[in-house]
Amino acid sequence: DLPHISSTASYNQDENKLYISICNLHAQELADISIMLPESKNYTNISARILYGDEITSHNTKDDRENVCIRTFSDFRINASELITMLPSKSVCTIELRCND
């Protein structure tokens, strides 16, 4: 079996922001995600966006451009230094966290 979760993280020092991108490649199953964050930071102004389609074959057409689209995502929480979320199948999510030292 291949892993169905892929993720990356990057930090923009000029903006003091942490970006976490997570892909759930599974066609049907939700992904229970838990990410440990650096404990030395205080995170504020947290936002997320998700690219998602209802079906694995979902696609946009000239006449229907909203089958697969970027939406605001709010199904996450931070508990101490842990980011927790349930990511829908066949989705890509980017979470932006402002870091306050």
N, C-alpha and C positions, 0 to 999 in steps of 0.2 A: 504494500500500500504506500502510496505517495502521501506526504503531508498535505493537508488541505489549507494550512495557514501559512501565510508569508507576511513578513513585516519588516519595516525599516524605521529608523529614527534619525533625526538630524537636529542640530541645535544652531540657531542663528544668533551669534553673540551680539551683533549690532542691535537687534530687536529684542534680545533676551527672551527668545521663544523656542520652545521645544515642539517639534513636529513628529508625530507618530503616524505611520501609514500601515494599515492592516488589510490584507486580502483574505477573504474566505472563498476558496476555490471550490468548495463542495457544492454540488448541484442541489442538495436537499436539506442538509443539516445546518442548524444554527451552530455557531462557534462560541463557546464560553471562554472569554479572554480575560487574563489577569496579567498585568504588567507592573513590575516593581519600578518605581520612579526614584530618582536620587532623593535621599532624605533631607539633604541640606537645603532644598529649595522649597519655597512656598508658591503654590500655583494658583493663579487667578485668571480671570477672563478666558475661561476654557470654552472652546467651540469645536464643533465637528461637522464634517460634511461627508455624505455617503453617495456613491454611484451604485445604482441598483436597478435591476429589472425583475419583474414578477416571475418570469420563466427563463430557463437556461437559454432558450432561443429568442428571447426578447431582443428587439432591435428597433431603431428609429427608421422611419421612412420619410419621404418628402411630405406625405400627407399627415403623418402622426409622428411628431418629433419629441414626444414626451414618454415614450415607452421605457427608455433607459435615460435617466437624467440625474443630475446632482441635486440632492436634497439636504436640508438641515438634519442633523442626527443628534438626538439628545438621550439615547438609551445607554448612558454610561454614568459612572460615578467615581469619585476619588475617595478612598477610605484610607486615611493616614498617607502613606507613600505608595499606595497601590491603586492603579487604574483598573476598573472592572467594567466589562461590557459583554453583551450578547450580540454578536455580529450575524446578521442574516446571511443565508447561503448566497452564493454568487454575487458578492459585493466587495467593494473597495471603500475603505473609510480612512479619512485623514483627520486627526485630532490635533488641535493647536492649543498649547498651554503657555501662557505668559509666566515666566519665572521671576519671582521676587525673592531676592536673597535675604 
